[in-house]
Amino acid sequence: RPAKATPKRQALPPELPRIITVHEPATGCTCATCAAALVKIGEHVSEKLAYTPAKFHVERHVHPQYACRACETVVAEPVAPAIIDRGLPAPSLLAQVLLAKYTDHLPLYRQQAIYARAGIELPRSTLADWVGACGIALQPLADRLREKLREQACLHADETPVDTLDPGNGKTQQSYLFAYRSTAGPPIVVFDYADSRSGKHAREFLGDWRGALMVDDYAGYKALFREGVTELACWVHVRRKFVEVVQASGSPLAQEAVERVGVLYRIEAEAKDQGLHGEALRAYRQQHAAPKLTELHDWLQALGLKTLKNSGLAKAVNHALSRWPALLRYLEDGGRPIDNNPIENAIRPITLGRKNWLFIGGTKAGPRAAAIMSLVATAKANGLCPQAWLTDVLTRLPTTRNRDIDSLLPTEGWAALGS
């Protein structure tokens, strides 16, 4: 057996402040045995990571007023506009409330309890008003993200259900968040709130866009493909169906299918290690993946002829063969992905969050929530600190002109500003 790796504790970040406590011997600088003077020969140092709960502080903005006795003119610096005029919260607190809800999955009633422990009473209704106001203010940024997303030649798409409160009936109704993600350049993630899973919502969102769209086998997207959008199919979905058969029955044929698909991913990993992209990646795929795909297709066709029609294995084979033309299209362009994993990863925080906040407050709140989720997801995808980015944006947004709105987007452009 290989030697078991010994766990090693990671070093604590050097930029963290250190509070040093020196523990001198209880006897002082003299020996307890003979009373002679002690000489320092070294020291033992241990570091432990400590935590101080979040603290509130008050930002007091003073605007002195001056008068000119000669011309009777009063001079004072104007009060800067804010997301919530004359409101209590500073941008940093608004950012914290939004991120706690949409990134850390803390419903507002839990946040209310956390703030109360710090001695700050913030009613849930007040927090909800803040979230709504921020959603409205951030909507132009989300709209701009959508415009930049539609400039891409290839996109990921998926959808996930969310419950929406129906105030008239005191119940919830099922709505959906359609999710889209770019495949090139700075990552862009956009969520679109819809009251149903109908494919018309995807058509309305994409409009006259005619690129390549990576999706699952949901029928709602089929109209897009009839109108000129190129369909890309996901190899993870193909593999997943064979994995389910292996888990259910231990089928060696299903296991072989999983291994054959795994070869395609090894080729992708090798290309990534070599830094290939664009035309070089397309040529590499044609050279190495295309022959493997031909072998896999022949093997699946032969397997389908000798498999029971209603078995799980047969369904997995039929799914792969029915999607085959779309599964091959990633070979045609180095900018096309092999699977839909990036958008599924972007959706995962929503599936975790809805187990906590349970539902969206109403149909008007849906687009606001989608705007906030889009911006936060894009910031995370670009490796930004969401708290720093959102605090800066909520500070500058009231005074930023429409022509400069790109400077606020959570992309590499914002990071380059050094904000």
ROBABA-296756 format. One record per residue (C-alpha): residue number from 1; residue in one letter; z, x, y. Coordinates in steps of 0.25 Angstrom, whole numbers, always signed. Layout:
N
+-----+------+-------+-------+-------+
!  nr ! rest !    c3 !    c1 !    c2 !
+-----+------+-------+-------+-------+
! NUM !    A !     Z !     X !     Y !
...
+-----+------+-------+-------+-------+
END
This chain:
419
+-----+------+-------+-------+-------+
!  nr ! rest !    c3 !    c1 !    c2 !
+-----+------+-------+-------+-------+
!   1 !    R !    +0 !    +0 !    +0 !
!   2 !    P !    -3 !    +5 !   +14 !
!   3 !    A !   +10 !    +9 !   +22 !
!   4 !    K !   +16 !    -2 !   +30 !
!   5 !    A !   +14 !    +0 !   +44 !
!   6 !    T !   +27 !    +2 !   +52 !
!   7 !    P !   +29 !    -7 !   +64 !
!   8 !    K !   +30 !    +0 !   +77 !
!   9 !    R !   +36 !    -5 !   +89 !
!  10 !    Q !   +26 !    -5 !  +101 !
!  11 !    A !   +30 !    +2 !  +114 !
!  12 !    L !   +34 !    -7 !  +125 !
!  13 !    P !   +24 !    -7 !  +137 !
!  14 !    P !   +27 !    +4 !  +146 !
!  15 !    E !   +25 !    -4 !  +159 !
!  16 !    L !   +37 !   -13 !  +156 !
!  17 !    P !   +49 !   -10 !  +165 !
!  18 !    R !   +60 !    -3 !  +158 !
!  19 !    I !   +75 !    -6 !  +161 !
!  20 !    I !   +82 !    +6 !  +156 !
!  21 !    T !   +96 !    +5 !  +151 !
!  22 !    V !  +103 !   +18 !  +147 !
!  23 !    H !  +114 !   +18 !  +137 !
!  24 !    E !  +124 !   +29 !  +139 !
!  25 !    P !  +134 !   +33 !  +129 !
!  26 !    A !  +147 !   +25 !  +130 !
!  27 !    T !  +155 !   +38 !  +131 !
!  28 !    G !  +147 !   +43 !  +143 !
!  29 !    C !  +142 !   +57 !  +144 !
!  30 !    T !  +153 !   +63 !  +136 !
!  31 !    C !  +155 !   +65 !  +121 !
!  32 !    A !  +164 !   +55 !  +115 !
!  33 !    T !  +168 !   +65 !  +104 !
!  34 !    C !  +171 !   +78 !  +112 !
!  35 !    A !  +169 !   +73 !  +127 !
!  36 !    A !  +159 !   +83 !  +130 !
!  37 !    A !  +147 !   +80 !  +139 !
!  38 !    L !  +135 !   +73 !  +132 !
!  39 !    V !  +121 !   +79 !  +134 !
!  40 !    K !  +109 !   +70 !  +134 !
!  41 !    I !   +99 !   +74 !  +122 !
!  42 !    G !   +90 !   +62 !  +122 !
!  43 !    E !   +90 !   +47 !  +122 !
!  44 !    H !   +86 !   +35 !  +114 !
!  45 !    V !   +77 !   +25 !  +121 !
!  46 !    S !   +74 !   +11 !  +116 !
!  47 !    E !   +65 !    +0 !  +123 !
!  48 !    K !   +67 !   -15 !  +121 !
!  49 !    L !   +58 !   -25 !  +126 !
!  50 !    A !   +66 !   -35 !  +135 !
!  51 !    Y !   +62 !   -48 !  +142 !
!  52 !    T !   +66 !   -55 !  +155 !
!  53 !    P !   +62 !   -70 !  +156 !
!  54 !    A !   +52 !   -73 !  +166 !
!  55 !    K !   +58 !   -74 !  +180 !
!  56 !    F !   +54 !   -83 !  +192 !
!  57 !    H !   +54 !   -78 !  +206 !
!  58 !    V !   +50 !   -84 !  +219 !
!  59 !    E !   +39 !   -80 !  +228 !
!  60 !    R !   +43 !   -82 !  +242 !
!  61 !    H !   +31 !   -81 !  +251 !
!  62 !    V !   +34 !   -80 !  +266 !
!  63 !    H !   +24 !   -82 !  +277 !
!  64 !    P !   +29 !   -77 !  +290 !
!  65 !    Q !   +24 !   -84 !  +303 !
!  66 !    Y !   +22 !   -76 !  +315 !
!  67 !    A !   +19 !   -81 !  +329 !
!  68 !    C !   +12 !   -75 !  +341 !
!  69 !    R !   +19 !   -79 !  +354 !
!  70 !    A !    +7 !   -75 !  +363 !
!  71 !    C !    -3 !   -84 !  +356 !
!  72 !    E !    +6 !   -93 !  +349 !
!  73 !    T !    +0 !   -90 !  +335 !
!  74 !    V !    +7 !   -91 !  +322 !
!  75 !    V !    +3 !   -82 !  +311 !
!  76 !    A !    +7 !   -83 !  +296 !
!  77 !    E !    +0 !   -80 !  +283 !
!  78 !    P !    -5 !   -93 !  +277 !
!  79 !    V !    +1 !   -97 !  +264 !
!  80 !    A !    -8 !   -94 !  +252 !
!  81 !    P !   -13 !  -106 !  +244 !
!  82 !    A !    -8 !  -108 !  +230 !
!  83 !    I !   -12 !  -116 !  +218 !
!  84 !    I !    +0 !  -125 !  +221 !
!  85 !    D !    +1 !  -126 !  +236 !
!  86 !    R !   +16 !  -126 !  +240 !
!  87 !    G !   +20 !  -126 !  +225 !
!  88 !    L !   +31 !  -119 !  +219 !
!  89 !    P !   +24 !  -110 !  +209 !
!  90 !    A !   +18 !   -96 !  +212 !
!  91 !    P !    +5 !   -92 !  +204 !
!  92 !    S !   +13 !   -84 !  +194 !
!  93 !    L !   +21 !   -96 !  +190 !
!  94 !    L !    +9 !  -105 !  +189 !
!  95 !    A !    +2 !   -94 !  +180 !
!  96 !    Q !   +15 !   -94 !  +171 !
!  97 !    V !   +15 !  -109 !  +169 !
!  98 !    L !    +0 !  -109 !  +166 !
!  99 !    L !    +1 !   -97 !  +156 !
! 100 !    A !   +13 !  -102 !  +150 !
! 101 !    K !    +7 !  -115 !  +146 !
! 102 !    Y !    -8 !  -111 !  +143 !
! 103 !    T !    -5 !   -97 !  +137 !
! 104 !    D !    +9 !   -97 !  +132 !
! 105 !    H !    +8 !  -112 !  +127 !
! 106 !    L !   +21 !  -116 !  +135 !
! 107 !    P !   +21 !  -131 !  +139 !
! 108 !    L !   +26 !  -134 !  +153 !
! 109 !    Y !   +39 !  -140 !  +148 !
! 110 !    R !   +42 !  -127 !  +141 !
! 111 !    Q !   +39 !  -119 !  +153 !
! 112 !    Q !   +48 !  -129 !  +161 !
! 113 !    A !   +59 !  -125 !  +152 !
! 114 !    I !   +57 !  -110 !  +153 !
! 115 !    Y !   +57 !  -110 !  +168 !
! 116 !    A !   +69 !  -119 !  +168 !
! 117 !    R !   +77 !  -108 !  +160 !
! 118 !    A !   +73 !   -99 !  +172 !
! 119 !    G !   +79 !  -109 !  +182 !
! 120 !    I !   +66 !  -114 !  +187 !
! 121 !    E !   +64 !  -129 !  +185 !
! 122 !    L !   +49 !  -132 !  +185 !
! 123 !    P !   +46 !  -147 !  +180 !
! 124 !    R !   +35 !  -148 !  +170 !
! 125 !    S !   +27 !  -157 !  +179 !
! 126 !    T !   +27 !  -146 !  +189 !
! 127 !    L !   +22 !  -136 !  +179 !
! 128 !    A !   +11 !  -146 !  +175 !
! 129 !    D !    +7 !  -148 !  +190 !
! 130 !    W !    +6 !  -133 !  +191 !
! 131 !    V !    -3 !  -131 !  +179 !
! 132 !    G !   -12 !  -143 !  +183 !
! 133 !    A !   -13 !  -136 !  +197 !
! 134 !    C !   -17 !  -123 !  +191 !
! 135 !    G !   -27 !  -129 !  +182 !
! 136 !    I !   -34 !  -136 !  +194 !
! 137 !    A !   -34 !  -123 !  +202 !
! 138 !    L !   -39 !  -114 !  +190 !
! 139 !    Q !   -50 !  -124 !  +187 !
! 140 !    P !   -61 !  -116 !  +195 !
! 141 !    L !   -58 !  -104 !  +188 !
! 142 !    A !   -60 !  -111 !  +174 !
! 143 !    D !   -73 !  -117 !  +180 !
! 144 !    R !   -77 !  -103 !  +184 !
! 145 !    L !   -74 !   -98 !  +170 !
! 146 !    R !   -83 !  -108 !  +164 !
! 147 !    E !   -94 !  -104 !  +173 !
! 148 !    K !   -93 !   -90 !  +168 !
! 149 !    L !   -92 !   -94 !  +154 !
! 150 !    R !  -105 !  -101 !  +154 !
! 151 !    E !  -112 !   -89 !  +159 !
! 152 !    Q !  -109 !   -83 !  +145 !
! 153 !    A !  -120 !   -83 !  +135 !
! 154 !    C !  -111 !   -85 !  +123 !
! 155 !    L !   -98 !   -93 !  +122 !
! 156 !    H !   -87 !   -97 !  +112 !
! 157 !    A !   -83 !  -112 !  +112 !
! 158 !    D !   -72 !  -120 !  +104 !
! 159 !    E !   -63 !  -131 !  +107 !
! 160 !    T !   -49 !  -135 !  +104 !
! 161 !    P !   -41 !  -149 !  +105 !
! 162 !    V !   -30 !  -151 !  +115 !
! 163 !    D !   -22 !  -164 !  +117 !
! 164 !    T !   -23 !  -171 !  +131 !
! 165 !    L !   -12 !  -180 !  +136 !
! 166 !    D !   -17 !  -195 !  +138 !
! 167 !    P !    -8 !  -200 !  +149 !
! 168 !    G !   -12 !  -214 !  +148 !
! 169 !    N !    -9 !  -215 !  +133 !
! 170 !    G !    +3 !  -205 !  +132 !
! 171 !    K !    -5 !  -198 !  +121 !
! 172 !    T !   -14 !  -186 !  +120 !
! 173 !    Q !   -29 !  -185 !  +117 !
! 174 !    Q !   -36 !  -174 !  +111 !
! 175 !    S !   -45 !  -165 !  +120 !
! 176 !    Y !   -51 !  -152 !  +119 !
! 177 !    L !   -53 !  -139 !  +125 !
! 178 !    F !   -66 !  -132 !  +123 !
! 179 !    A !   -65 !  -117 !  +124 !
! 180 !    Y !   -76 !  -107 !  +128 !
! 181 !    R !   -76 !   -92 !  +128 !
! 182 !    S !   -86 !   -82 !  +133 !
! 183 !    T !   -91 !   -71 !  +123 !
! 184 !    A !   -95 !   -60 !  +133 !
! 185 !    G !   -89 !   -54 !  +146 !
! 186 !    P !   -75 !   -57 !  +151 !
! 187 !    P !   -69 !   -68 !  +141 !
! 188 !    I !   -70 !   -82 !  +147 !
! 189 !    V !   -62 !   -94 !  +140 !
! 190 !    V !   -64 !  -108 !  +145 !
! 191 !    F !   -58 !  -121 !  +140 !
! 192 !    D !   -64 !  -134 !  +143 !
! 193 !    Y !   -55 !  -147 !  +142 !
! 194 !    A !   -62 !  -159 !  +135 !
! 195 !    D !   -57 !  -172 !  +131 !
! 196 !    S !   -64 !  -172 !  +118 !
! 197 !    R !   -71 !  -162 !  +108 !
! 198 !    S !   -85 !  -167 !  +112 !
! 199 !    G !   -96 !  -157 !  +113 !
! 200 !    K !  -100 !  -163 !  +126 !
! 201 !    H !   -88 !  -155 !  +132 !
! 202 !    A !   -94 !  -141 !  +128 !
! 203 !    R !  -108 !  -146 !  +133 !
! 204 !    E !  -102 !  -149 !  +147 !
! 205 !    F !   -94 !  -137 !  +148 !
! 206 !    L !  -106 !  -127 !  +144 !
! 207 !    G !  -116 !  -135 !  +152 !
! 208 !    D !  -130 !  -128 !  +152 !
! 209 !    W !  -124 !  -116 !  +145 !
! 210 !    R !  -133 !  -111 !  +134 !
! 211 !    G !  -127 !   -99 !  +127 !
! 212 !    A !  -122 !   -96 !  +113 !
! 213 !    L !  -109 !  -104 !  +109 !
! 214 !    M !   -99 !  -100 !   +98 !
! 215 !    V !   -93 !  -112 !   +92 !
! 216 !    D !   -88 !  -118 !   +79 !
! 217 !    D !   -95 !  -129 !   +72 !
! 218 !    Y !   -90 !  -141 !   +81 !
! 219 !    A !  -101 !  -151 !   +83 !
! 220 !    G !   -98 !  -153 !   +98 !
! 221 !    Y !  -106 !  -140 !  +101 !
! 222 !    K !  -118 !  -144 !   +94 !
! 223 !    A !  -125 !  -151 !  +106 !
! 224 !    L !  -123 !  -138 !  +114 !
! 225 !    F !  -132 !  -130 !  +103 !
! 226 !    R !  -142 !  -141 !  +104 !
! 227 !    E !  -143 !  -139 !  +119 !
! 228 !    G !  -146 !  -124 !  +118 !
! 229 !    V !  -132 !  -117 !  +116 !
! 230 !    T !  -132 !  -107 !  +105 !
! 231 !    E !  -122 !  -110 !   +94 !
! 232 !    L !  -114 !   -98 !   +88 !
! 233 !    A !  -105 !  -101 !   +76 !
! 234 !    C !   -92 !   -94 !   +73 !
! 235 !    W !   -90 !   -85 !   +61 !
! 236 !    V !   -75 !   -87 !   +61 !
! 237 !    H !   -77 !  -102 !   +58 !
! 238 !    V !   -85 !   -98 !   +46 !
! 239 !    R !   -75 !   -88 !   +41 !
! 240 !    R !   -64 !   -97 !   +43 !
! 241 !    K !   -69 !  -108 !   +34 !
! 242 !    F !   -70 !   -98 !   +23 !
! 243 !    V !   -56 !   -93 !   +25 !
! 244 !    E !   -51 !  -107 !   +24 !
! 245 !    V !   -58 !  -107 !   +10 !
! 246 !    V !   -52 !   -94 !    +6 !
! 247 !    Q !   -38 !   -99 !   +10 !
! 248 !    A !   -39 !  -112 !    +3 !
! 249 !    S !   -45 !  -108 !   -10 !
! 250 !    G !   -46 !   -92 !   -10 !
! 251 !    S !   -61 !   -93 !   -12 !
! 252 !    P !   -67 !   -79 !   -15 !
! 253 !    L !   -81 !   -84 !    -9 !
! 254 !    A !   -74 !   -89 !    +4 !
! 255 !    Q !   -67 !   -76 !    +5 !
! 256 !    E !   -81 !   -69 !    +3 !
! 257 !    A !   -86 !   -77 !   +14 !
! 258 !    V !   -75 !   -73 !   +23 !
! 259 !    E !   -77 !   -58 !   +20 !
! 260 !    R !   -92 !   -60 !   +23 !
! 261 !    V !   -89 !   -66 !   +37 !
! 262 !    G !   -79 !   -54 !   +39 !
! 263 !    V !   -91 !   -45 !   +38 !
! 264 !    L !   -97 !   -51 !   +50 !
! 265 !    Y !   -84 !   -49 !   +58 !
! 266 !    R !   -83 !   -34 !   +53 !
! 267 !    I !   -97 !   -32 !   +59 !
! 268 !    E !   -92 !   -38 !   +72 !
! 269 !    A !   -80 !   -29 !   +72 !
! 270 !    E !   -88 !   -17 !   +70 !
! 271 !    A !   -97 !   -21 !   +81 !
! 272 !    K !   -85 !   -23 !   +90 !
! 273 !    D !   -80 !    -9 !   +87 !
! 274 !    Q !   -93 !    -3 !   +91 !
! 275 !    G !   -93 !   -10 !  +104 !
! 276 !    L !  -106 !   -18 !  +101 !
! 277 !    H !  -110 !   -29 !  +110 !
! 278 !    G !  -122 !   -36 !  +115 !
! 279 !    E !  -135 !   -32 !  +108 !
! 280 !    A !  -128 !   -20 !  +101 !
! 281 !    L !  -119 !   -31 !   +94 !
! 282 !    R !  -131 !   -40 !   +91 !
! 283 !    A !  -138 !   -29 !   +84 !
! 284 !    Y !  -126 !   -25 !   +76 !
! 285 !    R !  -124 !   -39 !   +71 !
! 286 !    Q !  -138 !   -40 !   +67 !
! 287 !    Q !  -137 !   -27 !   +59 !
! 288 !    H !  -124 !   -29 !   +52 !
! 289 !    A !  -120 !   -44 !   +53 !
! 290 !    A !  -134 !   -51 !   +51 !
! 291 !    P !  -135 !   -45 !   +36 !
! 292 !    K !  -121 !   -50 !   +33 !
! 293 !    L !  -124 !   -64 !   +38 !
! 294 !    T !  -137 !   -65 !   +30 !
! 295 !    E !  -129 !   -61 !   +18 !
! 296 !    L !  -118 !   -71 !   +21 !
! 297 !    H !  -128 !   -82 !   +23 !
! 298 !    D !  -134 !   -80 !   +10 !
! 299 !    W !  -120 !   -79 !    +3 !
! 300 !    L !  -115 !   -92 !   +10 !
! 301 !    Q !  -128 !  -100 !    +6 !
! 302 !    A !  -126 !   -95 !    -9 !
! 303 !    L !  -111 !   -99 !    -8 !
! 304 !    G !  -114 !  -113 !    -3 !
! 305 !    L !  -123 !  -116 !   -15 !
! 306 !    K !  -112 !  -113 !   -25 !
! 307 !    T !  -100 !  -119 !   -17 !
! 308 !    L !   -94 !  -133 !   -19 !
! 309 !    K !   -99 !  -142 !    -7 !
! 310 !    N !   -86 !  -147 !    -3 !
! 311 !    S !   -78 !  -135 !    -5 !
! 312 !    G !   -72 !  -127 !    +7 !
! 313 !    L !   -81 !  -115 !    +4 !
! 314 !    A !   -93 !  -124 !    +4 !
! 315 !    K !   -89 !  -129 !   +18 !
! 316 !    A !   -87 !  -115 !   +23 !
! 317 !    V !  -100 !  -110 !   +18 !
! 318 !    N !  -108 !  -123 !   +24 !
! 319 !    H !  -101 !  -121 !   +37 !
! 320 !    A !  -106 !  -106 !   +38 !
! 321 !    L !  -120 !  -110 !   +34 !
! 322 !    S !  -121 !  -121 !   +43 !
! 323 !    R !  -117 !  -112 !   +55 !
! 324 !    W !  -125 !  -101 !   +51 !
! 325 !    P !  -136 !  -100 !   +62 !
! 326 !    A !  -125 !  -101 !   +72 !
! 327 !    L !  -116 !   -90 !   +65 !
! 328 !    L !  -128 !   -80 !   +65 !
! 329 !    R !  -131 !   -81 !   +80 !
! 330 !    Y !  -120 !   -71 !   +84 !
! 331 !    L !  -130 !   -61 !   +78 !
! 332 !    E !  -140 !   -64 !   +89 !
! 333 !    D !  -132 !   -59 !  +101 !
! 334 !    G !  -121 !   -48 !  +103 !
! 335 !    G !  -114 !   -57 !  +113 !
! 336 !    R !  -111 !   -68 !  +103 !
! 337 !    P !   -98 !   -69 !   +95 !
! 338 !    I !   -96 !   -70 !   +80 !
! 339 !    D !   -85 !   -81 !   +81 !
! 340 !    N !   -78 !   -90 !   +90 !
! 341 !    N !   -64 !   -83 !   +89 !
! 342 !    P !   -63 !   -80 !  +104 !
! 343 !    I !   -63 !   -94 !  +108 !
! 344 !    E !   -54 !   -98 !   +97 !
! 345 !    N !   -44 !   -88 !  +102 !
! 346 !    A !   -45 !   -94 !  +116 !
! 347 !    I !   -42 !  -107 !  +110 !
! 348 !    R !   -30 !  -103 !  +102 !
! 349 !    P !   -20 !  -103 !  +114 !
! 350 !    I !   -23 !  -118 !  +117 !
! 351 !    T !   -21 !  -122 !  +102 !
! 352 !    L !    -7 !  -115 !  +104 !
! 353 !    G !    -4 !  -121 !  +117 !
! 354 !    R !    -7 !  -135 !  +113 !
! 355 !    K !    +4 !  -135 !  +103 !
! 356 !    N !   +13 !  -132 !  +115 !
! 357 !    W !    +8 !  -140 !  +127 !
! 358 !    L !    +3 !  -151 !  +117 !
! 359 !    F !    -7 !  -157 !  +127 !
! 360 !    I !   -15 !  -156 !  +140 !
! 361 !    G !    -9 !  -166 !  +151 !
! 362 !    G !   -21 !  -174 !  +153 !
! 363 !    T !   -36 !  -174 !  +154 !
! 364 !    K !   -35 !  -168 !  +168 !
! 365 !    A !   -26 !  -157 !  +164 !
! 366 !    G !   -36 !  -153 !  +153 !
! 367 !    P !   -46 !  -146 !  +162 !
! 368 !    R !   -35 !  -139 !  +169 !
! 369 !    A !   -28 !  -134 !  +157 !
! 370 !    A !   -42 !  -129 !  +152 !
! 371 !    A !   -44 !  -121 !  +165 !
! 372 !    I !   -31 !  -114 !  +163 !
! 373 !    M !   -33 !  -111 !  +149 !
! 374 !    S !   -47 !  -106 !  +152 !
! 375 !    L !   -42 !   -96 !  +162 !
! 376 !    V !   -30 !   -91 !  +154 !
! 377 !    A !   -38 !   -89 !  +142 !
! 378 !    T !   -49 !   -81 !  +149 !
! 379 !    A !   -38 !   -73 !  +156 !
! 380 !    K !   -32 !   -69 !  +142 !
! 381 !    A !   -46 !   -67 !  +136 !
! 382 !    N !   -48 !   -56 !  +147 !
! 383 !    G !   -35 !   -49 !  +145 !
! 384 !    L !   -29 !   -54 !  +158 !
! 385 !    C !   -14 !   -57 !  +160 !
! 386 !    P !   -15 !   -72 !  +162 !
! 387 !    Q !    -2 !   -72 !  +170 !
! 388 !    A !    -7 !   -61 !  +180 !
! 389 !    W !   -21 !   -68 !  +181 !
! 390 !    L !   -17 !   -82 !  +183 !
! 391 !    T !    -6 !   -78 !  +193 !
! 392 !    D !   -17 !   -71 !  +201 !
! 393 !    V !   -27 !   -82 !  +200 !
! 394 !    L !   -17 !   -93 !  +204 !
! 395 !    T !   -13 !   -84 !  +216 !
! 396 !    R !   -27 !   -82 !  +221 !
! 397 !    L !   -34 !   -94 !  +216 !
! 398 !    P !   -31 !  -103 !  +229 !
! 399 !    T !   -37 !   -93 !  +238 !
! 400 !    T !   -49 !   -88 !  +230 !
! 401 !    R !   -63 !   -93 !  +234 !
! 402 !    N !   -72 !   -99 !  +223 !
! 403 !    R !   -82 !   -88 !  +225 !
! 404 !    D !   -71 !   -78 !  +220 !
! 405 !    I !   -66 !   -86 !  +209 !
! 406 !    D !   -71 !   -76 !  +198 !
! 407 !    S !   -60 !   -67 !  +203 !
! 408 !    L !   -50 !   -76 !  +197 !
! 409 !    L !   -56 !   -78 !  +184 !
! 410 !    P !   -48 !   -72 !  +172 !
! 411 !    T !   -59 !   -62 !  +168 !
! 412 !    E !   -61 !   -47 !  +170 !
! 413 !    G !   -65 !   -49 !  +184 !
! 414 !    W !   -50 !   -54 !  +188 !
! 415 !    A !   -45 !   -42 !  +180 !
! 416 !    A !   -54 !   -32 !  +188 !
! 417 !    L !   -47 !   -37 !  +201 !
! 418 !    G !   -34 !   -30 !  +196 !
! 419 !    S !   -27 !   -43 !  +199 !
+-----+------+-------+-------+-------+
END
